[in-house]
């Protein structure tokens, strides 16, 4: 099979497509032919060696979220369209995963969108549960135009919360379409939030930097400020570090929500380096996905 690998830590150009032996499913596993794979900041950190606790074994595969069809395996008919999480092997023609981790793809989602929803759905839904977002809350989402922010904004609105979303000005119309009140990043964020006339009661940080400090300055209690990116600032300000684990059940629930939006920026996997560059830039709404040649 063909798969994206890297032979050393480094910039996006270290990524290449290689020929590897076909994987074989073991007991309780499923062999999947992947059609699309999401690209996320975790992949960037692994590729650059910024996560030393994740050990690379060169040539190292990459990718955490996939969508494709079942080839064979425990409990699934061949050809069943599926999606789910894996660890460092999603950007490949074939992969094996535990059958218990596989979620059947709804007909209304195409494969690139399905792949793009995997991590964001599980992270956003789990984070909102941990910080207790409910009807009547005013949720401040830092980096609301990103993939996690996109899902968190929509789920919070459906739960009856008001959402204030931070983003670059070019993404403000997009946030309005999601039902959020947009404000710009930067030193003036606190004043901009206050100018909306809304008083945030809870915050989700997917941006880092000054986001937690700004949330606390706005009067949000530390135990209602959750971050998925900034452990250090959380410790300084008494905020929560949200570690919403992978949950096929939560993933299935989120992707079943009618009308859920996720803008996708697609690259063929031959341009995996470009896909990584876009994720590193932290610009643009939604999710970066690579489509996998068959």
C-alpha positions as CSV (number, residue, x, y, z in Angstrom):
1,X,0.0,0.0,0.0
2,X,1.0,3.7,-0.3
3,X,1.2,5.9,2.8
4,X,2.5,9.3,3.8
5,X,5.6,9.0,6.0
6,X,8.5,11.1,7.2
7,X,12.1,10.0,7.8
8,X,13.2,12.8,10.2
9,X,11.7,15.6,12.1
10,X,11.4,18.8,10.2
11,X,9.3,21.1,8.0
12,X,6.4,20.0,5.8
13,X,8.8,19.0,3.0
14,X,10.0,16.0,5.0
15,X,6.6,14.3,4.2
16,X,6.6,11.8,1.3
17,X,4.4,9.0,-0.1
18,X,6.0,5.6,0.3
19,X,5.2,2.0,-0.4
20,X,4.6,0.0,2.7
21,X,3.4,-3.6,3.4
22,X,-0.3,-4.0,3.5
23,X,-1.6,-4.1,7.1
24,X,-3.6,-7.1,8.2
25,X,-6.5,-6.9,10.8
26,X,-6.1,-8.8,13.9
27,X,-8.8,-10.2,16.2
28,X,-11.4,-7.5,16.8
29,X,-10.0,-5.2,14.1
30,X,-11.2,-3.9,10.8
31,X,-9.2,-3.2,7.6
32,X,-10.3,0.1,6.0
33,X,-9.5,1.6,2.7
34,X,-9.2,5.3,3.4
35,X,-10.6,7.9,1.0
36,X,-9.9,11.0,3.1
37,X,-7.9,12.1,6.1
38,X,-8.0,15.2,8.3
39,X,-4.9,17.2,9.1
40,X,-4.7,18.7,12.6
41,X,-2.2,20.6,14.8
42,X,-1.3,17.3,16.5
43,X,0.1,16.1,13.2
44,X,2.3,19.2,13.0
45,X,3.6,18.7,16.5
46,X,4.5,15.1,15.8
47,X,6.2,15.9,12.5
48,X,8.3,18.6,14.0
49,X,9.3,16.6,17.2
50,X,7.5,19.1,19.4
51,X,5.8,16.2,21.3
52,X,8.7,14.1,22.6
53,X,6.4,11.8,24.5
54,X,5.1,10.6,21.0
55,X,8.0,8.6,19.8
56,X,8.5,8.4,16.0
57,X,9.7,5.2,14.4
58,X,11.1,6.2,11.0
59,X,9.8,5.9,8.4
60,X,6.9,7.2,10.5
61,X,3.3,7.3,9.3
62,X,1.0,10.2,10.2
63,X,-2.6,11.2,10.6
64,X,-5.3,10.7,13.3
65,X,-8.7,10.9,11.5
66,X,-10.0,9.0,8.5
67,X,-13.0,8.3,6.4
68,X,-13.3,5.3,4.0
69,X,-14.9,1.9,3.5
70,X,-14.5,-1.4,5.2
71,X,-12.5,-4.0,3.3
72,X,-13.0,-6.8,5.8
73,X,-13.0,-7.4,9.5
74,X,-14.9,-8.0,12.7
75,X,-18.6,-7.0,12.7
76,X,-18.8,-5.0,9.4
77,X,-19.9,-5.8,5.9
78,X,-17.3,-5.1,3.2
79,X,-18.0,-1.8,1.6
80,X,-19.6,-0.2,4.6
81,X,-18.7,3.6,4.7
82,X,-17.1,4.5,8.0
83,X,-15.0,7.1,9.8
84,X,-13.1,7.4,13.0
85,X,-9.9,8.0,14.9
86,X,-6.6,6.3,14.8
87,X,-3.0,7.0,15.8
88,X,-0.4,8.0,13.3
89,X,-1.6,6.1,10.3
90,X,-4.7,7.8,8.8
91,X,-3.0,9.2,5.7
92,X,-2.6,5.8,3.9
93,X,-4.4,3.7,1.4
94,X,-5.1,1.0,4.0
95,X,-5.3,1.0,7.8
96,X,-6.4,-1.3,10.6
97,X,-8.4,0.0,13.6
98,X,-10.3,-1.7,16.5
99,X,-13.9,-2.4,15.4
100,X,-15.1,-0.7,18.6
101,X,-13.7,2.6,17.4
102,X,-15.4,2.6,14.0
103,X,-18.4,4.8,13.3
104,X,-20.7,4.2,10.3
105,X,-20.8,7.2,8.0
106,X,-24.2,8.8,7.5
107,X,-25.3,9.1,3.9
108,X,-25.6,12.9,4.1
109,X,-21.8,13.3,4.7
110,X,-19.3,12.9,1.9
111,X,-16.0,11.4,2.7
112,X,-13.9,14.6,3.0
113,X,-16.4,16.2,5.3
114,X,-16.7,13.1,7.4
115,X,-12.9,12.9,7.8
116,X,-12.9,16.6,8.8
117,X,-15.5,16.1,11.5
118,X,-13.7,13.3,13.4
119,X,-11.4,15.1,15.8
120,X,-13.3,18.4,16.0
121,X,-16.6,16.7,16.9
122,X,-15.1,14.7,19.7
123,X,-13.0,17.5,21.1
124,X,-15.7,20.2,20.9
125,X,-18.6,18.1,22.3
126,X,-16.4,16.7,25.1
127,X,-15.2,20.2,26.0
128,X,-18.7,21.7,26.2
129,X,-19.7,18.8,28.5
130,X,-16.7,19.4,30.8
131,X,-17.3,23.2,31.2
132,X,-21.0,22.7,31.5
133,X,-22.4,24.8,28.7
134,X,-26.2,24.9,28.7
135,X,-29.2,27.0,27.8
136,X,-28.9,30.6,29.1
137,X,-25.0,30.6,29.1
138,X,-23.0,33.2,27.1
139,X,-20.1,31.2,25.7
140,X,-16.9,32.9,24.6
141,X,-15.1,30.7,22.0
142,X,-11.5,31.7,21.3
143,X,-10.6,30.7,17.7
144,X,-14.3,30.1,16.8
145,X,-13.6,29.9,13.1
146,X,-11.3,26.9,13.4
147,X,-12.5,23.3,13.3
148,X,-13.1,22.8,17.0
149,X,-14.6,26.3,17.3
150,X,-16.8,25.7,14.4
151,X,-18.4,22.6,16.0
152,X,-18.4,24.1,19.5
153,X,-20.3,27.2,18.3
154,X,-23.0,25.2,16.5
155,X,-23.5,22.7,19.4
156,X,-23.6,25.5,22.0
157,X,-26.2,27.4,19.9
158,X,-28.3,24.2,19.6
159,X,-28.1,23.8,23.4
160,X,-29.6,27.3,23.8
161,X,-26.4,29.2,24.6
162,X,-25.4,32.6,23.1
163,X,-22.0,32.5,21.5
164,X,-19.3,35.2,21.2
165,X,-16.6,34.0,18.8
166,X,-13.1,35.4,18.4
167,X,-11.6,35.4,14.9
168,X,-9.7,37.5,12.4
169,X,-12.0,40.1,10.8
170,X,-12.0,38.2,7.4
171,X,-13.8,35.3,9.2
172,X,-16.5,37.4,11.0
173,X,-19.2,36.9,8.3
174,X,-18.6,33.2,8.6
175,X,-19.1,33.3,12.4
176,X,-22.3,35.3,11.9
177,X,-23.5,32.5,9.6
178,X,-22.9,30.0,12.5
179,X,-25.0,32.2,14.8
180,X,-22.1,33.7,16.8
181,X,-21.4,37.3,17.7
182,X,-17.9,38.0,16.2
183,X,-15.1,39.9,17.9
184,X,-11.5,40.4,16.7
185,X,-8.4,38.9,18.3
186,X,-5.8,41.1,20.0
187,X,-5.2,43.4,22.9
188,X,-8.6,45.1,22.5
189,X,-10.5,41.8,22.8
190,X,-11.8,42.5,26.3
191,X,-13.2,45.9,25.3
192,X,-14.6,44.4,22.1
193,X,-16.5,41.7,24.1
194,X,-17.8,44.3,26.5
195,X,-19.0,46.4,23.6
196,X,-21.3,43.6,22.5
197,X,-23.4,44.2,25.6
198,X,-23.1,40.5,26.4
199,X,-21.5,39.2,29.6
200,X,-19.8,35.8,29.1
201,X,-20.4,33.2,31.7
202,X,-18.2,30.4,30.2
203,X,-15.2,30.2,27.8
204,X,-13.6,27.7,25.5
205,X,-10.0,28.5,24.5
206,X,-8.7,26.9,21.2
207,X,-6.3,29.8,20.5
208,X,-3.8,30.1,23.4
209,X,-1.9,33.3,24.0
210,X,-3.8,35.7,26.1
211,X,-7.2,34.0,25.7
212,X,-7.4,32.6,29.2
213,X,-6.2,35.8,30.9
214,X,-8.7,37.8,28.8
215,X,-11.5,35.4,29.8
216,X,-10.8,35.8,33.5
217,X,-10.6,39.6,33.1
218,X,-14.1,39.4,31.7
219,X,-15.3,37.9,35.0
220,X,-15.6,34.3,33.9
221,X,-14.9,32.0,36.9
222,X,-11.7,29.9,36.4
223,X,-13.5,26.6,36.6
224,X,-15.7,27.7,33.7
225,X,-12.8,28.5,31.5
226,X,-11.6,25.5,29.5
227,X,-8.6,25.3,27.2
228,X,-7.6,22.6,24.8
229,X,-4.2,24.3,24.0
230,X,-2.6,26.1,26.9
231,X,-1.9,24.1,30.0
232,X,0.6,26.7,31.4
233,X,-1.9,29.6,31.3
234,X,-4.6,27.3,32.8
235,X,-2.4,26.6,35.8
236,X,-1.6,30.3,36.2
237,X,-5.3,31.4,36.2
238,X,-7.0,28.4,37.7
239,X,-8.7,27.4,34.4
240,X,-9.5,23.9,33.3
241,X,-7.4,21.9,30.9
242,X,-9.9,20.0,28.8
243,X,-8.8,16.6,27.7
244,X,-11.9,15.3,26.0
245,X,-10.9,11.8,25.0
246,X,-11.9,10.0,21.9
247,X,-15.4,8.7,22.0
248,X,-17.0,6.9,19.1
249,X,-20.4,7.4,20.8
250,X,-20.0,11.2,21.0
251,X,-18.7,11.2,17.4
252,X,-21.8,9.3,16.2
253,X,-24.1,11.7,18.0
254,X,-22.5,14.8,16.6
255,X,-22.3,13.7,13.0
256,X,-26.0,12.8,13.2
257,X,-26.9,16.5,13.9
258,X,-28.8,17.8,10.9
259,X,-27.4,20.8,9.2
260,X,-24.0,20.7,10.9
261,X,-21.5,22.8,9.0
262,X,-17.8,22.2,8.5
263,X,-16.0,24.1,5.6
264,X,-13.4,21.9,4.1
265,X,-10.2,22.9,2.3
266,X,-9.1,19.9,0.3
267,X,-5.7,18.8,-1.0
268,X,-4.8,15.6,-2.9
269,X,-2.4,13.7,-0.7
270,X,0.4,14.3,-3.1
271,X,0.2,17.8,-1.7
272,X,0.3,16.8,1.9
273,X,3.2,19.3,2.6
274,X,0.9,22.1,1.4
275,X,-1.9,20.9,3.6
276,X,0.5,21.0,6.6
277,X,1.6,24.5,5.7
278,X,-2.0,25.7,5.7
279,X,-2.7,24.2,9.2
280,X,0.5,25.7,10.5
281,X,-0.6,29.2,9.2
282,X,-3.7,29.0,11.5
283,X,-5.7,30.9,8.9
284,X,-9.0,30.2,7.3
285,X,-12.2,28.6,8.6
286,X,-13.0,25.0,9.1
287,X,-10.8,22.0,8.4
288,X,-7.9,20.9,6.1
289,X,-8.4,17.5,4.6
290,X,-6.3,15.4,2.2
291,X,-8.0,13.1,-0.3
292,X,-6.3,9.8,-0.8
293,X,-5.8,8.3,-4.3
294,X,-7.0,4.8,-4.7
